[in-house]
Structures are given as C-alpha cells and as structure tokens.
Amino acid sequence: MPATLCARLGGHVSLDARPNGEIVASFYGHSAVLGRFSARAAERAQDLRQGLPLRALSAGGRDIDEEIVLLIQRLARHGLLEYRLGRSQRGADQVVVEPQVPDYWPRAPQLDSADVLVLSRFAYMRRRGNELVLESPRSSALFRICDPKIAAALALLAAPQPIKKLRRQDGFPGIELLALLVDCQILFTINAANDSGLRPTEGNDSLVLWDFHDLLFHARSTEGQHANPLGGVYPYAGTISPLPAVRSCWAGEKIDLGKFSAADTKAITPTVRVLRERHSVRSFNDDRPITLAELSRFLDRTARVQSEWSGTLDLGTGADTDPPAATYTVRSYPSAGGSYELELYLAVDKCEGLARGFYHYDAGGHSLAPIEVRAPEFEALLKSAEFAMGASAVPQILITIAARFGRVSWKYSSIAYSLILKDVGVLTQTFYMMATDMELGGCAIGSINIDLFARMTGIEFYVEGPVGQFAIGRGTTSRLSG
Ligand SMILES: Cc1cc2nc3c(=O)[nH]c(=O)nc-3n(C[C@H](O)[C@H](O)[C@H](O)COP(=O)(O)O)c2cc1C
C-alpha cells in the first residue's frame, strides 16, 4: 500500500476555536489568530493533531475541505505544521517532513520509472537526539527517517539509480517520498548519457565551486535557511558556567612586559589613540545624521579600489600547477589571497544629501548604485539591526557585507568560507577604526538573514550573500575627548 502524506500539527502546537469563529494556534507561550472558520471546520481541524491527508483535501472540492486547506496553509506559514508519510493514518510514521522555512509547501514533481536519481553531494544523514534526520543546506525541509529500511534504501542513492531498480528494493520508500526529496534538492535527476561528473551535473553552475562543509556552515550559521534556535539565547546558562573573561595563567616564571610599555606620551600615536578610543555605538543622533560627504570619505578610506592589475599572484600555496592569471585590486584592508570578494550594500535610513533607500557601493568607480527593493523587506533589514543591537531606533546606515563566494573558492579548497569570515573581521575592524577617526559611531552586527538579502536582490544565497553587517551614523555620544 503506498504511503500517504498527511499534514499534522507540530507537537508544541494546540488549536482553539473562539465563540466568534476565530481559530487560534498556541505555541511556546505565543498565539496566532488564523482567521474565522465555520464550526464544522473548527471541529475537523482537531484531526490535524493526528494528521489529515493532503491529497484527499486538495482534490475534495467540498467547502469544508477548502476551509481546511486554507487553515493548513496559514498554519504552514507560521511554521506550525509538519508532514508525515505513513502507510495508514493511525500506523507508525515512516518519514516526517519538518519545514525549515516559512514558505515550504510539500510538492511532488512528476517522476518517471526510467528517471535516474542520485543524492545531492550536499545531503547528509545524522543523529538528532534519538532520531535519524536527512537534510541539506539547499533544502527548505528536513526529513526525519523513522524506518531504518528507508535509510538503507536511500543509501543506495549514493550512486545514480533508475527508479525502476529502486522499486525492487526491500524498503523502497515509495515514489512520493522520492518526489518530495527531489523537490527539496536532496535528490536530483540526471541524464546518464550527458553526465559530465556529478559535481557539475547537480544542476547549478554556481554550486560547483562550493565545498560541502562550506555551504553547510554558511546556511546553518546565518538566519533564513533553517529553523534551529539562533543567536544569543544562552542555551547552556543553567547547566555550565561561563568561561572566565581572561584565561588563567600558565605555570612558570613570568616575564613582566609592563616596564617596556610604561606610559610614554610620545608613544600615543594617532593609531594608538584610535585603537584605544574605538568602541561600539548603538544609538544615533537623528537630529544631525551622517552626511553624504562623510559617507563618501568613509567608503573612500576603507573600501575603495586604489588600483587594479592583472597577472598571477603566487603566494606560496604549494599547488603543483602554475597559478592561473586573474585580475586583482589594491585596497586599504588586507584580503586572503588578494581576493577582495567582499561587496558593500547600504540600507540608508537617514543620511543628509542621500535619499532613503538601498544601494550597492561600486568600489571600483567609488559610486553608489540605487537598487529597487520592496519596502517591507527594506524595513525588515533595518529593523533586524535595531533588534540585534538592542537599540530603540534603526541605524542611520546599515552596511551589509556580502561575499562573491566564487572569487575565493575558485582558488581555495576546504578553507574558502573560513577565509571569507576572516576577511569580514578584518574589514569590520577597518570600519571601526575609520568611524572612530571620523568621530562617527559604528557597531558590528553578528546575525544576518541570507534569505532576506536573496529576496531583496534576487541573487541566490550561494552566489553572493551577506556574511557580516555594520551599523554606522552619527552617534549620540562620543568618547573622543579631542
Ligand atoms: C563579529 C562581531 C559581532 C557583533 N555583533 C553584535 C550584535 O549583533 N549586536 C551588538 O549590539 N553588538 C555586536 N557586536 C559588538 C560587540 O558587542 C562589542 O564589540 C563588544 O561588546 C565590545 O565592546 P566595544 O566594541 O564597545 O569595545 C559585535 C562585534 C563583533 C566583532
């Protein structure tokens, strides 16, 4: 008997109907009003605890089915549903699909018995608690594999397999699961005749340059592609004490450095002063915003291309082959391999002389190019910075540092993404130093939403995407004493 896909309430969700017909979902101390529904629909909705078959509902055509589909779609948008595959409605789960992004909706593309399927090289299975999960940084859902026979059948897909061969396997998961996995880019179909190697044929040229661990690290250490807890939530505060602010000393006789660096006014150079004065500023003087002239100077001194050249850059990489020629630039901050893969996108709330909006900084031409974006997404970007800084207003300008990943991974294996994050650190300190020197205020921001940026720019998250943020403006207070 083929497995049926049912929509089911997440274990942490309960549904209640109010006397006025509104259905309210409650979860983790929050609630969401899902709209008004008929009394029959409210009663039927309780079956979502057990699971309601999606195909029968979609095909239904009855008013009550339409109401339930609407309710399911609203629950899905709030991330309150999971989808279970099982042979019978009351039997054991075979696979449970957990959405990772709010707009996930289970889709099953048409597959043919002659189609050849293979696992994406970004897909992996791991233990989570007592469960086995199948996931991928490309996927908008995670698959809980509840039946070990299904895990074994999926393992066969490490090499390309025609569906007709899979059908003969003990534990064949059924065509619907395969289709759901294709939809989530955990499996992909290949044309065996034109196969030029699985890496290029995964169906996306922009992914060829990504290593498995780099894409996973990028997608899981940012917001937008997964549903895990994220940010400063102190997950171990109750169980493990924090490490001390300063490491305890190694044993042995110490060499006191104090006498060599004793206060000496001549030693307080402008660089020393800027380093000592540097601090994070999270609130800005909106009566006197940063000016376009100041912004131009800030970008000119920190990020502008000073010169361009082409040729080879052999920095002793240990590669067997001669380094291929490429184009390079000189800028005021260092960059791994001279890559300069970082791009600056500015969300301008208040800047005297510059219209509110979203801009790309052309570091070669030292100019700003306006980018048309939807207002709710622009506001969400600025608001996320306000939230991250615990501030009471959005920053005057939010700089999003995005990486052209391929510029680094074209050269480096295994360390590409880590080099990019190091470059972000270097550029961030350069921003702090220049902001301090110009008596502006700035603050680095650690959490970024890669999905929001992709929606704003229309660029896939693995082609060019945010890796850092920096808020800047005229601070309300300054520690500089002149
Ligand atoms: C990588 C990085 C991420 C940061 N993220 C945030 C953030 O999200 N929100 C915030 O308010 N400050 C953030 N900061 C600023 C730090 O909180 C700040 O540098 C630290 O508390 C030391 O204070 P100071 O910069 O004033 O010397 C970040 C700093 C760095 C370097």
The ligand as a Tripos MOL2 file, in Angstrom:
@<TRIPOS>MOLECULE
LIG
   31    33     1     0     0
SMALL
NO_CHARGES

@<TRIPOS>ATOM
      1 C1         31.6990   39.8240   14.9480 C.3       1 LIG1
      2 C2         31.0060   40.7760   15.8860 C.ar      1 LIG1
      3 C3         29.6290   40.6810   16.0030 C.ar      1 LIG1
      4 C4         28.9440   41.5790   16.8290 C.ar      1 LIG1
      5 N1         27.5840   41.5220   16.8890 N.ar      1 LIG1
      6 C5         26.9160   42.4240   17.6280 C.ar      1 LIG1
      7 C6         25.4910   42.4420   17.6120 C.ar      1 LIG1
      8 O1         24.8360   41.6710   16.9130 O.2       1 LIG1
      9 N2         24.8520   43.3520   18.3810 N.ar      1 LIG1
     10 C7         25.5430   44.2520   19.1500 C.ar      1 LIG1
     11 O2         24.9120   45.0670   19.8140 O.2       1 LIG1
     12 N3         26.9050   44.2640   19.1680 N.ar      1 LIG1
     13 C8         27.6010   43.3890   18.4230 C.ar      1 LIG1
     14 N4         28.9770   43.4090   18.3900 N.ar      1 LIG1
     15 C9         29.6980   44.4040   19.1920 C.3       1 LIG1
     16 C10        30.2340   43.7610   20.4570 C.3       1 LIG1
     17 O3         29.1820   43.5510   21.3510 O.3       1 LIG1
     18 C11        31.2820   44.6980   21.0540 C.3       1 LIG1
     19 O4         32.3480   44.8180   20.1530 O.3       1 LIG1
     20 C12        31.8060   44.1720   22.3790 C.3       1 LIG1
     21 O5         30.7970   44.1460   23.3490 O.3       1 LIG1
     22 C13        32.9470   45.0690   22.9050 C.3       1 LIG1
     23 O6         32.5030   46.3930   23.0610 O.3       1 LIG1
     24 P1         33.1690   47.6180   22.2760 P.3       1 LIG1
     25 O7         33.1020   47.3220   20.8160 O.co2     1 LIG1
     26 O8         32.3510   48.8250   22.6350 O.co2     1 LIG1
     27 O9         34.5940   47.7420   22.7100 O.co2     1 LIG1
     28 C14        29.6720   42.5430   17.5830 C.ar      1 LIG1
     29 C15        31.0610   42.6140   17.4560 C.ar      1 LIG1
     30 C16        31.7130   41.7390   16.6010 C.ar      1 LIG1
     31 C17        33.2050   41.8640   16.4420 C.3       1 LIG1
@<TRIPOS>BOND
     1     1     2 1
     2     2     3 ar
     3     2    30 ar
     4     3     4 ar
     5     4     5 ar
     6     4    28 ar
     7     5     6 ar
     8     6     7 ar
     9     6    13 1
    10     7     8 2
    11     7     9 ar
    12     9    10 ar
    13    10    11 2
    14    10    12 ar
    15    12    13 ar
    16    13    14 ar
    17    14    15 1
    18    14    28 ar
    19    15    16 1
    20    16    17 1
    21    16    18 1
    22    18    19 1
    23    18    20 1
    24    20    21 1
    25    20    22 1
    26    22    23 1
    27    23    24 1
    28    24    25 2
    29    24    26 1
    30    24    27 1
    31    28    29 ar
    32    29    30 ar
    33    30    31 1
@<TRIPOS>SUBSTRUCTURE
     1 LIG1         1 GROUP 0 **** ****
